Amino acid sequence: QVQLVESGGDLVQPGGSLRLSCASSGITLDHYTIGWFRQAPGKEREGVACINRVNANANYADSVKGRFTIFRDNAQNTVNLEMNSLKPEDTAVYFCARDDYDFCTIVAGSPDPLAFNSWGQGTQVTVSL
């Protein structure tokens, strides 16, 4: 079974930056639509960003627009999430997953977790003084 692996989570101060990476040894990520999601304690998993397979266009949740950037590094076979101007409310476990469709499945303005599969174990991001 194909699984994705997230890395790069850390403790960072408000206003700081982090880069998360999503990797796979089993598939070529450039062949798939890939999404980033997060889940905070006591909350449902929510879509953060997604990059289409077909044209590499990206979609972002309103809460992260202008602060987060999703992009592919095909040489490394990764999909990365650059996070700037981090806020305490960004604290969560971050996951990546794949969508078998050509374009991101968006519901209420965010990638829909129900459309994605091959979830990784997640990486913890904590934004705090």
C-alpha positions as CSV (number, residue, x, y, z in Angstrom):
1,Q,0.0,0.0,0.0
2,V,1.3,3.4,-1.0
3,Q,2.0,5.7,1.9
4,L,3.2,9.3,2.1
5,V,5.6,10.5,4.7
6,E,5.5,14.0,6.2
7,S,8.5,15.8,7.8
8,G,9.6,19.3,8.9
9,G,7.3,20.0,11.8
10,D,8.7,21.8,14.7
11,L,8.1,24.4,17.5
12,V,8.2,27.9,16.1
13,Q,7.4,31.3,17.5
14,P,4.5,33.4,16.2
15,G,5.5,35.1,13.0
16,G,8.0,32.5,12.2
17,S,8.3,30.1,9.2
18,L,8.5,26.4,8.5
19,R,8.7,24.2,5.5
20,L,7.0,20.9,5.5
21,S,7.8,18.1,3.1
22,C,5.7,15.2,1.8
23,A,7.6,12.3,0.3
24,S,6.9,8.9,-1.1
25,S,9.2,6.0,-2.1
26,G,6.4,4.1,-3.8
27,I,5.0,6.6,-6.3
28,T,6.0,9.6,-8.3
29,L,4.2,12.5,-6.6
30,D,4.2,14.6,-9.8
31,H,1.7,12.1,-11.2
32,Y,-0.9,12.9,-8.6
33,T,-2.9,15.7,-7.1
34,I,-1.5,16.2,-3.6
35,G,-3.1,17.9,-0.6
36,W,-2.0,19.2,2.8
37,F,-4.3,18.9,5.7
38,R,-4.2,19.6,9.5
39,Q,-5.9,18.5,12.6
40,A,-5.8,20.3,15.9
41,P,-6.7,18.6,19.2
42,G,-10.5,18.2,19.5
43,K,-11.1,19.5,15.9
44,E,-11.9,17.8,12.6
45,R,-9.2,17.4,9.9
46,E,-9.3,20.4,7.6
47,G,-7.9,21.0,4.2
48,V,-5.0,23.5,4.0
49,A,-3.7,23.5,0.4
50,C,-3.8,21.3,-2.7
51,I,-1.8,21.2,-6.0
52,N,-3.4,19.8,-9.1
53,R,-1.9,17.0,-11.1
54,V,-2.7,18.5,-14.5
55,N,-1.6,22.1,-14.4
56,A,0.1,22.5,-10.9
57,N,-2.5,25.1,-10.0
58,A,-2.9,25.4,-6.3
59,N,-5.9,25.9,-4.0
60,Y,-5.7,27.3,-0.4
61,A,-8.0,27.5,2.5
62,D,-8.9,31.1,3.3
63,S,-7.2,30.9,6.7
64,V,-3.8,30.4,5.0
65,K,-4.0,32.3,1.8
66,G,-1.1,34.7,1.4
67,R,0.9,32.9,4.1
68,F,1.3,29.3,2.9
69,T,2.6,28.1,-0.5
70,I,2.4,24.5,-1.8
71,F,4.9,23.5,-4.5
72,R,6.5,20.5,-6.1
73,D,10.2,19.6,-6.0
74,N,10.2,16.9,-8.7
75,A,14.0,16.3,-8.4
76,Q,13.4,15.2,-4.8
77,N,10.0,13.7,-5.4
78,T,8.3,15.8,-2.8
79,V,5.4,18.2,-2.4
80,N,6.3,21.0,0.1
81,L,4.3,23.4,2.1
82,E,6.1,26.7,2.9
83,M,4.4,28.3,5.9
84,N,5.1,32.0,6.7
85,S,3.7,34.4,9.3
86,L,2.7,31.5,11.5
87,K,0.0,32.0,14.1
88,P,-0.8,30.0,17.2
89,E,-4.0,28.9,15.5
90,D,-1.8,27.1,12.9
91,T,-0.8,24.6,15.6
92,A,-1.8,21.1,14.5
93,V,-0.6,17.8,13.2
94,Y,-0.1,18.3,9.4
95,F,-0.8,15.5,7.0
96,C,-0.3,15.0,3.2
97,A,-2.4,12.8,1.0
98,R,-3.1,12.1,-2.6
99,D,-6.3,12.5,-4.7
100,D,-6.7,10.2,-7.7
101,Y,-8.4,12.9,-9.7
102,D,-6.7,15.4,-12.0
103,F,-7.9,18.4,-10.0
104,C,-8.2,19.2,-6.3
105,T,-11.6,18.3,-4.8
106,I,-12.8,21.4,-3.1
107,V,-15.7,21.7,-0.6
108,A,-16.5,25.0,1.0
109,G,-13.3,26.5,-0.3
110,S,-10.9,23.9,1.1
111,P,-9.6,20.6,-0.1
112,D,-12.0,17.8,0.9
113,P,-10.3,15.2,3.1
114,L,-12.8,12.6,2.1
115,A,-11.5,12.6,-1.5
116,F,-7.9,11.8,-0.5
117,N,-6.1,8.6,0.4
118,S,-2.7,7.2,1.2
119,W,-2.4,9.3,4.3
120,G,0.9,9.7,6.2
121,Q,1.4,9.7,9.9
122,G,1.6,13.4,10.1
123,T,4.1,15.9,11.5
124,Q,3.5,18.2,14.5
125,V,3.6,22.0,14.1
126,T,3.5,24.0,17.2
127,V,3.3,27.8,17.1
128,S,4.0,29.3,20.6
129,L,6.2,31.7,22.5
